[in-house]
Each structure stands twice: as structure tokens, then as C-alpha cells.
Amino acid sequence: MSGPVILGFGGYIISYTMIALGLYFGLRAVKII
């Protein structure tokens, strides 16, 4: 049971990190422009 939970939690962290990076670089691009 711990296996799928860890995989699901890891996927959530990865997706959240990707969204955060996208917003961060998006805001930086807007500031540069």
C-alpha cells in the first residue's frame, strides 16, 4: 500500500513543481518584457 501512495505523492509534487516553475518563469518573462 505504501508503494502506490509514495508514487502518487511523488507525482503530485512533480506536477506542483512544474506548475510553480511555469508561473515563476512566466512572471520573469513578463517582467523582462
HELIX and SHEET records of a PDB file:
HELIX    1   1 SER A    2  ILE A   32  1                                  31    
END                                                                             
